């Protein structure tokens, strides 16, 4: 693998780790947000509140879209989906050299993440009328992952797509 591919894998690992830390914090907020005296650090004001966003129907997007009933085991919160996604990014970057279709897979997942972030930014601004610093962190990670995926996809074939079979 080329030095640029190794460097890119390290960036993806770091972004995955950053996203995972943010997602774990969001899970912690979700676990405590219904406690009477709990005040999350990300709750700055009435319109700058992560807990209000997490408590909204959009915090459990799968049931909001009607794909599963509310409180179904697959009705995962966005924070938990983030833990899964960013863990997968981190692990994939650790196995960078062993993924023969990584360019296409990475670009597909990162594009979906960036598009989903655009949708959620619209929801935050125009539907909920809120600002969520934790959500902003997720979006920054998603857009950075998208940029890395584009750079990876456009890199020369000699420096990537040399997936080794296990």
Secondary structure, 3 states (H helix, E strand, C coil): CCHHHHHHHHHHHHHHHHHHHHHHHHHHHHHHCCCCCCCCCCEEECCEEHHHHHHCHHHHHHHHCCCCCCCCCCCCCHHHHHHHHHHHHHHHHHCHHHCCCHHHHHHHHHHHHHHHHHHHHHHHHHHHCCCCHHHHHHHHHHHHHHHHHHHHHHCCHHHCCCCCCC
